[in-house]
Amino acid sequence: MKSPGGLLREIPEDNRPRERLERFGSAALTDAELLAILLRTGLKGLSVVQLGEKLLKHYGGLESLMRCSVREMSRIPGIGNAKATALRAAFDLHERISSRKMLNRPLDNPKQIYELMAERVRFLNVEVLFGLALDSKLRLLRCYEVTSGLTNQTLAHPREVFREAIAASAVHLVLVHNHPSGDPKPSPDDIRTTREMKRAGEVLGVPLLDHVIIGRPSVARSDSFISLKQMGILGE
């Protein structure tokens, strides 16, 4: 019985990603080679490293791939459910570690809020609004999804926005949402919603500290996020 194509053991030993990782560390490997270690096998006529390269090319890079579901990845020839599940587990572990590093750090500026949430939201295909419930020292108590798939965030009611923050005994609230277009510039609806939530927070005793909109940098645009607090919207 012939062995399946693209096995790691069929690659010359000096070029095998696993052996190179052991000898030189992960910094010496490309993204495709690191993916190859998780994928383990390729396709007939396509090495496992080439399969990793194909996967990255299909999604436009590692960051976009990290946002894909198991179902999406498993549709790619040579991936399948088992490999897609292994990749999804690795990506989710990365996100958990990144999030936990932030737990004891005060979220006292928009950049830290961006760093906490960017990997989670910036490659989503729909708008998702999150609430970050903070304690008196601006440390994260709870991150929760408020709405998903809305193009008009004014449809978010203060009741849904503040419910979990109040349940967590939050002292402050931060709102975060993404713009799938990649442009973080706030829309008129974003501004109106922010002002409405600011008024609601004052009444409920959970002040809205900031509303951060996350996009993506591009050749024409360097901004990855915008803080409505820094824009002066919360001061009005």
SULQUI-V293616 format. One record per residue. N is the residue number from 1. RES is the residue in one letter. SS is DSSP state (A for helix, B for strand, O for the rest). OMEGA is omega in whole degrees, 0 to 359 (* if undefined). D_LAST is the distance of its C-alpha to the last C-alpha in whole Angstrom. Layout:
{{N	RES	SS	OMEGA	D_LAST} {N	RES	SS	OMEGA	D_LAST}}
//
This chain:
{{1	M	O	180	74} {2	K	O	177	71} {3	S	O	179	68} {4	P	O	182	65} {5	G	O	171	63} {6	G	O	179	61} {7	L	O	178	61} {8	L	A	183	60} {9	R	A	178	64} {10	E	A	176	65} {11	I	O	177	63} {12	P	O	189	65} {13	E	A	182	64} {14	D	A	182	63} {15	N	A	182	60} {16	R	O	182	59} {17	P	A	184	55} {18	R	A	180	56} {19	E	A	179	59} {20	R	A	177	57} {21	L	A	180	54} {22	E	A	185	56} {23	R	A	190	58} {24	F	A	183	55} {25	G	O	186	52} {26	S	A	182	49} {27	A	A	181	48} {28	A	A	184	51} {29	L	O	174	50} {30	T	O	176	48} {31	D	A	181	46} {32	A	A	179	49} {33	E	A	177	51} {34	L	A	176	49} {35	L	A	181	49} {36	A	A	179	52} {37	I	A	178	53} {38	L	A	183	51} {39	L	A	175	53} {40	R	O	180	56} {41	T	O	178	58} {42	G	O	179	57} {43	L	B	175	59} {44	K	O	181	63} {45	G	O	182	63} {46	L	B	181	59} {47	S	O	181	59} {48	V	A	176	56} {49	V	A	177	54} {50	Q	A	176	54} {51	L	A	175	53} {52	G	A	178	50} {53	E	A	179	50} {54	K	A	180	50} {55	L	A	179	47} {56	L	A	179	45} {57	K	A	182	46} {58	H	A	183	45} {59	Y	A	177	42} {60	G	O	178	41} {61	G	O	185	40} {62	L	A	183	40} {63	E	A	177	36} {64	S	A	178	37} {65	L	A	182	40} {66	M	O	181	38} {67	R	O	185	36} {68	C	O	177	39} {69	S	O	176	41} {70	V	A	181	44} {71	R	A	180	45} {72	E	A	183	44} {73	M	A	184	45} {74	S	A	178	49} {75	R	O	181	49} {76	I	O	179	50} {77	P	O	180	54} {78	G	O	180	55} {79	I	O	179	52} {80	G	A	187	52} {81	N	A	184	51} {82	A	A	180	52} {83	K	A	179	51} {84	A	A	179	48} {85	T	A	178	47} {86	A	A	178	48} {87	L	A	180	46} {88	R	A	179	43} {89	A	A	179	44} {90	A	A	179	44} {91	F	A	181	40} {92	D	A	176	39} {93	L	A	177	40} {94	H	A	181	39} {95	E	A	180	35} {96	R	A	180	36} {97	I	A	180	37} {98	S	A	180	34} {99	S	A	183	32} {100	R	A	176	34} {101	K	A	184	33} {102	M	O	190	30} {103	L	O	183	30} {104	N	O	178	31} {105	R	O	177	28} {106	P	O	177	25} {107	L	O	188	22} {108	D	O	174	20} {109	N	O	185	19} {110	P	A	181	18} {111	K	A	179	22} {112	Q	A	177	24} {113	I	A	177	22} {114	Y	A	181	23} {115	E	A	179	26} {116	L	A	191	27} {117	M	A	189	26} {118	A	A	183	27} {119	E	A	183	31} {120	R	A	191	30} {121	V	A	196	28} {122	R	O	178	28} {123	F	O	175	31} {124	L	O	181	31} {125	N	O	177	32} {126	V	O	177	29} {127	E	O	175	25} {128	V	B	180	25} {129	L	B	179	22} {130	F	B	171	23} {131	G	B	174	21} {132	L	B	179	22} {133	A	B	185	22} {134	L	B	176	22} {135	D	O	184	24} {136	S	O	178	23} {137	K	O	178	24} {138	L	O	175	22} {139	R	O	186	25} {140	L	B	173	26} {141	L	B	184	27} {142	R	B	172	27} {143	C	B	185	26} {144	Y	B	178	27} {145	E	B	179	26} {146	V	B	180	24} {147	T	B	179	25} {148	S	B	173	28} {149	G	O	180	29} {150	L	O	174	26} {151	T	O	180	25} {152	N	O	185	22} {153	Q	A	176	20} {154	T	A	177	18} {155	L	A	176	22} {156	A	O	181	21} {157	H	O	178	21} {158	P	A	179	19} {159	R	A	179	22} {160	E	A	183	24} {161	V	A	187	21} {162	F	A	186	21} {163	R	A	184	25} {164	E	A	176	26} {165	A	A	178	23} {166	I	A	179	24} {167	A	A	180	28} {168	A	O	182	28} {169	S	O	181	26} {170	A	O	175	23} {171	V	O	178	21} {172	H	B	176	18} {173	L	B	172	18} {174	V	B	174	17} {175	L	B	178	17} {176	V	B	169	19} {177	H	B	184	21} {178	N	B	170	23} {179	H	O	181	24} {180	P	O	178	27} {181	S	O	183	27} {182	G	O	180	27} {183	D	O	183	24} {184	P	O	181	20} {185	K	O	183	18} {186	P	O	175	16} {187	S	O	174	17} {188	P	A	178	15} {189	D	A	177	16} {190	D	A	181	15} {191	I	A	179	11} {192	R	A	179	12} {193	T	A	180	13} {194	T	A	179	11} {195	R	A	179	8} {196	E	A	181	12} {197	M	A	175	13} {198	K	A	179	10} {199	R	A	180	11} {200	A	A	180	14} {201	G	A	178	14} {202	E	A	179	13} {203	V	A	185	16} {204	L	A	180	19} {205	G	O	176	18} {206	V	O	185	17} {207	P	B	174	14} {208	L	B	184	13} {209	L	B	181	13} {210	D	B	171	13} {211	H	B	184	14} {212	V	B	178	17} {213	I	B	185	18} {214	I	B	176	22} {215	G	O	178	24} {216	R	O	176	27} {217	P	O	177	28} {218	S	O	179	31} {219	V	O	183	33} {220	A	O	187	30} {221	R	O	182	27} {222	S	O	184	27} {223	D	O	175	23} {224	S	O	182	24} {225	F	B	176	21} {226	I	B	176	17} {227	S	B	178	14} {228	L	O	174	11} {229	K	O	179	10} {230	Q	O	176	12} {231	M	O	180	10} {232	G	O	182	7} {233	I	O	182	6} {234	L	O	180	6} {235	G	O	183	4} {236	E	O	*	0}}
//
